Amino acid sequence: MVIKLFDRHSVLVCACILAAAVAVITAVNFSRSGASGSVPAQGRNSFSVSASAAGLTPASASGSGASAPAVSAAKASSSEMRAVWVPYMSLDMSREKDKSEKAFQAKFSNMIAVAKKYGMNTLVVQVRPFGDALYPSAYFPWSSIVGGTQGVNPGYDPLKDMVSAAHRAGMKIQAWVNPLRIQVNGTPSILAQGNLYNKWKSDSAKKGYVVDTAQGKYYNPAYGEVRRLIADGVREIAKNYEVDGIQFDDYFYPTQDASFDKAAYDSYCGAVSKNGKPLGLQEWRQANINALVALVYSGVKSVKKNLPFGIAPQGNVENDLKMGADVAAWCNTRGYVDFICPQLYVNFDNPVLPFGTAAQAWRKLVTNSDIKLYFGLAVYKAGSDADSGTWKKSGSILAQQVEAGRKNSCDGFMFYSWDSFNSSQAKEEIQNVMKVLK
């Protein structure tokens, strides 16, 4: 998943940005894993990481070796997270002849059955894919995924049904939210008339709150009102549904292009320069995202103190920083997340950063003992030609990754994605994972 943002101005608003940025920078330790060189941003379906990005020297990276370790006798905790991500594509009812609640319930019941068959205890369901919602929301229009067209009420509450069905089956369910994406590559094809993108774009004072790029449309987190919208939307889920967690994915700033948010950044710099030195563009963006994440976290806790909120960032720390995701701060400072789940979609033979090295790096990054560490594993790559065919070298790569994760004292795993469990190419890998999970 990847995004892009930004545009315009308002000096008064940017003064607020300054206050938020300064407050966040003051409160947060910005020590990071060093990184040099340029690494293109990548998401769920493409993954590459560098040793320097993980805060490791080339020597320490090569030290973990390219070959997979033998499966060990590492044992699982009874509370080990075993989750599977269920993306919006899997839930899509827009192309179904029968779009009824009964048909949706049948579809989701099958998802639960498959997840349980493969040893999962948690479903992470994408309920806000494009600034819309798979539930009745006071802030976002109905998703086209369930209504056929964005803004069309399907006549039932999909999230309510999913929570009830998961709990009846003895499984936990987390709500997965993409915080900033509104439209990407023409999806959804139509934005509802009441979509805030349309309202803000036509308001001269707020048109900078949303951004158009070559690939899509996005909310601009430089503005306090935008951050409040996202936080209120998450708080709404926490308040209205008995979900077992809420999770952001890895999409924050989609580009490093300075033109993306030039007006907002220039206004910020102009305000700050009168009394001090402005943050660099990358640090300013990180401060905006930190302010957003902290606001979301506090909003969730204001409703349900014990409801976990977490983020599944890219496994490449360098990429995360360039997207505005200050993962080091989230992993060592209270008030951001309860769990972190880096998407470690690499194998032990990855020439840039082997899985073992990546796992060790993230274990070292999480210094706050109150934050749980999960590893995101790439079921969709198992048995495929991905990464120069290295996933075909063994039928137990994922099982070995589970064992390696346990050796690194992680708290569990999240698998991407549900559809891949039924993939013929991943059959052997899945069977071996099940043996390790049991």
Secondary structure, DSSP 8 states (H G I E B T S, - for coil): ----------HHHHHHHHHHHHHHHHHS--------S------TT-----TTTTT--HHHHHHT-SS----------TT-EEEEEE-HHHH--TT-S--SHHHHHHHHHHHHHHHHHTT--EEEEEEESSS-BSS--SSS-B-HHHHSSTT---SS-HHHHHHHHHHHTT-EEEEEE-SSEEEETTBSSS--TT-HHHHHHT-TTTGGGEEE-SSEEEE-TTSHHHHHHHHHHHHHHHHH---S-EEE-S-S-----GGGGHHHHHHHHHHHTTTS----HHHHHHHHHHHHHHHHHHHHHHH-TT--EEE--BS-HHHHHHTT--HHHHHHSTTS-SEE--B----TT-SSS-HHHHHHHHHHH---TTSEEEEEEEGGGTTSSTTTTGGGS-S-HHHHHHHHHHHTT--EEEEE-GGGGG-GGGHHHHHHHHHHH-
